[in-house]
Amino acid sequence: MPAKDVIIIGGGLGGLSAAVALAQVGFQVTLFEKRPRLGGRASSYMLPSGEYVDNCQHVTLGCCTNLADFYRRIGAADKIRCYSHLLFLDAHGRRQRIQPSPLAPPLHFALAFMKFPSLSWDEKRAIARLMLSICRNGGRPTNANDMTMLDWLCQQRQPKRAIERFWRVVLVSALNEELDRASASYGIDVFWKAFLANRRGFELGIPAVRLADLYLGCRDVIERHGGEVHTSLSVGEIVESQENVVAARLDDGTTVTSKFFIAAVPPDRLLRILPRTVVEHDVQFANVCKLRPSPITGIHLWFDRQVMADPFAATLGQTVQWIFNKSSLYAPLLQNASLGFGSVNTVSVSGSNAATEGQYLQLVISASHNLASQSREEIVDSCRKELRYLLPATREARLLKSTVIKEPAATFSPEPGCDRWRPTQQSSLKNLFLAGDWTQTGWPATMEGAVRSGYLAAEAILSAVGRPQKLLQPDLPVEGFARWFSRRGVVKNTPAAPSLRTDA
């Protein structure tokens, strides 16, 4: 195969964002993805029946400026449905809605927070006091980098019930890690970026199409600019000589060459395709294996009737953390046969027939370490028991079918100190660049972090050819009283609040 400007290994968000950005500035890009669909972990999964489901519900927040820019570049912005409220359910069947008031940040949630019935006044005062402290330090309190979020909250005298019913509810799914394992610096920035600094930071964006369809525009952009996209074709080996990559060898035996290479694959796969001598003698690559994984579990349930009216809800004090009403989310587009929902259409429905034809829900459990040893049947049974109280209509409903998708290494664990193991986008091999949410982005493992890594890798290539250009988008500005409270007055790029995997 003839030489290309840039060969990109991996069609996840890191590889796709780099490919699209480089194609749009004139590079000839060739992308190889081993799966039949683009999107990587943020894509869809084919069931044995032939139908597709998303491997896990991914959502974004308003503070995810680079992800929003990427969606605009590929023509997918209109496929994201945005919501300006959060709904919480508890085991007593109470519905608790939070949405902003006209007050300026960081006070825009104050009225809704005061009315939140699941917390006592003492707990609310403790939380408010700590929120004010976060504001005063611009989201970067001192002595937080080497502490877990749980230790930091205890140090700040947060009541145990406030930790369980407020801080944990938001942070476990945002960081995909438990509070006693996650870095406090990332947890603090979730609240600064998403809930305090800017009134649009918390706005929830949920795809209205299956994830595999969200990235169809990537192929169009790349091919329109003279590039190529190859799916179901994997790079099995990177060939190195004199600190340069000279070729990539595909699994079918073909050798491809290029001026530049971007490896946008998970760290374990990167270590397998790199020459052993490079991995053994390069500390940057050797340290990658020290990043520990954290799991996510997605549970898909199809009922014979409507059991949920809202498009989504978070839960309080449950194993199930988020519930997504896929029938409602997909409703505006289900009549388009090209979406390929397959037999899901016989169960998940849209429009006026939703109440009579059935309903499709997806449940998400982030940091699902405790589910690793449980069978799929046990997980479904446990979730159904919780739904009896969260969604009482499920008590009379018949479960038509279900599936469970476990991702044991969905993300790396954002432990205290993990940043020292994360490589930059420029590797020790002169023409090999790295992309992926596990590289140095200043964010935990999220879609926003993945896109940032792709833009940073593209920026590095542009600098290498003497065409420096800024692709990384600025964060939302600090607004209102938050700007006055903050000592910094601006939001720095590192670290920052994630696009939630349940990215919720």
Long-range contacts (C-beta under 8 A, 24 or more apart in sequence): 1-254, 1-255, 1-256, 1-257, 2-257, 3-257, 3-258, 3-259, 4-28, 4-29, 4-30, 4-227, 4-228, 4-256, 4-257, 4-258, 4-259, 5-29, 5-258, 5-259, 5-260, 6-30, 6-258, 6-259, 6-260, 6-261, 6-262, 6-461, 7-31, 7-32, 7-248, 7-256, 7-258, 7-260, 7-261, 7-262, 8-32, 8-261, 8-262, 8-264, 8-435, 9-235, 9-238, 9-248, 9-261, 9-262, 9-263, 9-264, 9-265, 9-273, 10-40, 10-263, 10-264, 10-265, 10-435, 10-436, 11-35, 11-38, 11-39, 11-40, 11-218, 11-229, 11-231, 11-264, 12-39, 12-40, 12-41, 12-42, 12-264, 12-265, 12-436, 12-450, 13-39, 13-40, 13-42, 13-70, 13-437, 13-447, 13-450, 13-451, 13-454, 14-40, 14-264, 14-435, 14-436, 14-437, 14-439, 14-450, 14-451, 14-453, 14-454, 14-457, 15-40, 15-262, 15-264, 15-265, 15-435, 15-454, 16-70, 16-74, 16-215, 16-218, 16-454, 17-66, 17-70, 17-435, 17-450, 17-451, 17-453, 17-454, 17-455, 17-458, 18-262, 18-264, 18-435, 18-453, 18-454, 18-455, 18-457, 18-458, 19-218, 19-222, 19-227, 19-454, 20-70, 20-73, 20-74, 20-218, 20-221, 20-222, 21-73, 21-454, 21-455, 21-458, 21-471, 22-458, 22-461, 22-462, 23-221, 23-222, 23-224, 23-225, 23-226, 23-227, 24-73, 24-221, 24-225, 25-462, 25-467, 25-469, 26-225, 27-225, 27-227, 27-461, 28-225, 28-226, 28-227, 29-222, 29-225, 29-227, 29-228, 30-227, 30-228, 30-229, 30-230, 30-256, 30-258, 31-222, 31-227, 31-228, 31-229, 31-230, 32-230, 32-233, 32-234, 32-235, 32-248, 32-250, 33-229, 33-230, 33-231, 33-232, 33-233, 33-234, 34-232, 34-233, 34-234, 34-251, 35-231, 35-232, 36-231, 36-232, 37-212, 37-231, 38-212, 38-215, 38-216, 38-218, 38-219, 38-229, 38-231, 39-211, 39-212, 39-214, 39-215, 41-407, 41-410, 42-211, 42-214, 42-447, 42-450, 42-503, 43-211, 43-212, 43-215, 44-210, 44-211, 44-212, 44-213, 45-405, 47-403, 49-342, 49-343, 50-342, 50-343, 51-341, 51-342, 51-343, 51-344, 52-210, 52-212, 52-340, 52-341, 52-342, 52-344, 53-210, 53-298, 53-300, 53-344, 53-362, 53-403, 53-405, 54-210, 54-211, 54-298, 54-362, 55-211, 55-298, 55-405, 55-407, 56-296, 56-298, 56-364, 56-405, 56-407, 56-410, 56-501, 56-502, 56-503, 57-206, 57-298, 57-322, 57-324, 57-362, 57-364, 57-501, 57-502, 57-503, 57-504, 58-207, 58-211, 58-447, 58-499, 58-500, 58-501, 58-502, 58-503, 59-204, 59-205, 59-206, 59-207, 59-499, 59-500, 59-501, 59-502, 59-503, 59-504, 60-204, 60-205, 60-447, 60-448, 60-499, 60-500, 60-503, 61-193, 61-194, 61-201, 61-202, 61-203, 61-204, 61-205, 61-497, 61-498, 61-499, 61-500, 62-194, 62-198, 62-200, 62-201, 62-202, 62-203, 62-205, 62-476, 63-193, 63-194, 63-197, 63-198, 63-200, 63-201, 63-202, 63-475, 63-476, 63-496, 63-497, 64-205, 64-446, 64-447, 64-448, 64-498, 64-499, 65-448, 65-473, 65-474, 65-475, 65-476, 66-448, 66-451, 66-452, 66-455, 66-472, 66-473, 67-447, 67-448, 67-451, 67-499, 68-205, 68-473, 69-451, 69-473, 70-451, 70-454, 73-221, 74-215, 74-217, 74-218, 74-220, 74-221, 75-217, 75-220, 76-214, 76-215, 76-217, 79-207, 79-208, 79-209, 79-213, 79-214, 80-205, 80-206, 80-207, 80-208, 81-205, 81-206, 81-207, 81-208, 81-311, 81-329, 82-203, 82-204, 82-205, 83-203, 83-204, 83-205, 83-206, 83-311, 83-312, 84-203, 84-204, 86-202, 86-204, 86-314, 87-310, 87-312, 87-313, 87-314, 88-118, 88-169, 88-313, 88-314, 88-315, 88-316, 89-313, 89-314, 89-315, 89-316, 89-323, 89-390, 89-391, 90-118, 90-315, 90-316, 90-317, 90-318, 90-390, 91-316, 91-317, 91-318, 91-386, 91-389, 91-390, 92-389, 93-389, 93-390, 93-392, 94-118, 95-313, 96-316, 100-199, 100-202, 103-480, 104-199, 104-479, 104-480, 104-481, 104-482, 105-196, 105-197, 105-198, 105-199, 105-478, 105-479, 105-480, 105-481, 105-482, 106-131, 106-132, 106-135, 106-195, 106-196, 106-197, 106-480, 106-481, 106-482, 106-485, 107-480, 107-481, 108-199, 108-480, 109-195, 109-202, 118-165, 118-316, 119-161, 119-162, 119-165, 119-166, 120-161, 122-159, 123-159, 123-161, 123-162, 123-165, 123-166, 126-157, 126-158, 126-159, 126-162, 127-158, 127-162, 127-166, 127-167, 130-156, 130-158, 131-191, 131-195, 131-196, 132-485, 134-188, 134-191, 134-192, 134-196, 135-192, 135-196, 135-482, 135-485, 135-486, 136-485, 136-486, 136-487, 137-486, 137-487, 138-192, 138-478, 138-486, 138-487, 138-488, 138-489, 138-490, 138-491, 138-492, 139-188, 139-189, 139-191, 139-192, 139-193, 139-196, 139-197, 139-486, 139-491, 139-492, 140-185, 140-188, 140-189, 140-488, 140-492, 141-188, 144-183, 144-184, 144-185, 144-188, 145-183, 145-184, 145-185, 145-416, 145-417, 146-416, 146-417, 147-183, 147-184, 147-416, 148-179, 148-180, 148-181, 148-182, 148-183, 148-184, 148-415, 148-416, 149-175, 149-179, 149-180, 149-182, 149-183, 149-184, 149-186, 149-187, 149-188, 150-178, 150-179, 150-180, 151-180, 151-184, 152-184, 152-187, 152-188, 153-179, 153-184, 164-317, 165-316, 165-317, 169-314, 169-315, 169-316, 169-321, 172-321, 172-366, 172-367, 173-314, 173-321, 173-322, 173-364, 173-366, 173-500, 173-501, 173-502, 173-504, 174-497, 174-498, 174-500, 174-504, 175-366, 175-367, 175-414, 175-444, 175-498, 176-294, 176-296, 176-366, 176-367, 176-410, 176-411, 176-413, 176-414, 176-444, 176-445, 176-501, 177-294, 177-366, 177-367, 177-413, 177-414, 177-415, 178-367, 178-369, 181-294, 181-367, 181-413, 181-415, 182-413, 182-414, 182-415, 183-414, 183-415, 183-416, 183-417, 183-418, 184-416, 185-416, 185-495, 186-414, 186-443, 186-444, 186-495, 186-498, 189-495, 189-496, 189-497, 190-497, 190-498, 191-497, 192-491, 192-497, 193-475, 193-476, 193-491, 193-496, 193-497, 194-497, 196-482, 197-476, 197-478, 197-479, 197-482, 197-486, 197-491, 198-476, 198-477, 198-478, 198-479, 198-482, 198-491, 199-479, 199-480, 200-476, 201-476, 201-497, 204-312, 204-504, 206-311, 206-312, 206-324, 206-329, 207-329, 208-329, 208-330, 208-332, 208-333, 209-330, 209-333, 209-339, 210-330, 210-339, 210-340, 210-341, 213-339, 213-340, 235-273, 236-273, 237-273, 237-275, 238-263, 238-273, 238-274, 238-275, 238-432, 239-275, 240-274, 240-275, 240-278, 240-429, 243-428, 243-429, 243-430, 244-429, 244-430, 244-431, 245-429, 245-431, 245-432, 259-431, 260-431, 260-432, 260-433, 260-461, 260-464, 261-431, 261-432, 261-433, 262-432, 262-433, 262-434, 262-435, 262-457, 262-461, 263-427, 263-432, 263-433, 263-434, 263-435, 264-434, 264-435, 264-436, 264-453, 264-454, 264-457, 265-436, 266-409, 266-436, 266-438, 267-291, 267-412, 267-436, 267-438, 268-409, 270-434, 278-428, 278-429, 282-428, 284-423, 284-424, 284-427, 284-428, 285-423, 285-427, 285-428, 287-420, 287-421, 287-423, 288-421, 288-422, 288-423, 288-438, 290-421, 291-412, 291-413, 291-418, 291-421, 291-422, 291-438, 292-412, 292-413, 292-415, 293-408, 293-409, 293-410, 293-411, 293-412, 293-413, 294-367, 294-369, 294-409, 294-410, 294-411, 294-412, 294-413, 294-445, 295-367, 295-368, 295-369, 295-371, 295-372, 295-406, 295-407, 295-408, 295-409, 295-410, 296-364, 296-365, 296-366, 296-367, 296-368, 296-407, 296-410, 296-411, 296-501, 296-502, 297-364, 297-365, 297-368, 297-371, 297-379, 297-404, 297-405, 297-406, 297-407, 298-362, 298-363, 298-364, 298-365, 298-404, 298-405, 298-407, 299-362, 299-363, 299-364, 299-365, 299-379, 299-380, 299-383, 299-402, 299-403, 299-404, 300-360, 300-361, 300-362, 300-363, 300-402, 300-403, 300-404, 300-405, 301-360, 301-361, 301-362, 301-363, 301-380, 301-383, 301-384, 301-399, 301-402, 302-344, 302-347, 302-348, 302-358, 302-359, 302-360, 302-361, 302-399, 302-400, 302-401, 302-402, 303-347, 303-358, 303-359, 303-360, 303-361, 303-394, 303-397, 303-398, 303-399, 303-400, 304-358, 304-397, 304-398, 304-399, 304-400, 305-355, 305-356, 305-358, 305-359, 305-393, 305-396, 305-397, 305-398, 306-354, 306-355, 306-358, 306-359, 306-393, 307-359, 307-361, 307-387, 307-391, 307-393, 307-394, 307-397, 308-359, 308-361, 308-391, 308-393, 312-504, 313-390, 314-504, 315-386, 315-390, 318-386, 318-390, 319-365, 319-382, 319-383, 319-386, 320-363, 320-364, 320-365, 320-383, 320-386, 320-387, 320-390, 321-364, 321-365, 321-366, 321-502, 321-504, 322-363, 322-364, 322-502, 322-504, 323-361, 323-362, 323-363, 323-387, 323-390, 323-391, 324-361, 324-362, 324-363, 324-364, 324-504, 325-359, 325-360, 325-361, 326-360, 326-361, 326-362, 327-354, 327-358, 327-359, 327-360, 327-361, 328-354, 347-400, 347-401, 358-400, 364-501, 364-502, 364-504, 366-501, 366-502, 366-504, 368-406, 371-406, 372-406, 372-408, 376-403, 376-404, 379-404, 380-404, 410-445, 410-501, 411-437, 411-444, 411-445, 411-446, 411-501, 412-437, 412-438, 412-445, 414-444, 414-445, 425-453, 425-456, 425-457, 425-459, 425-460, 426-460, 431-464, 433-457, 433-460, 433-461, 441-494, 442-493, 442-494, 442-495, 442-496, 443-494, 443-495, 443-496, 443-497, 443-498, 444-495, 444-498, 445-498, 446-498, 446-499, 446-500, 446-501, 446-503, 447-499, 447-501, 447-503, 448-496, 448-498, 448-499, 449-498, 449-499
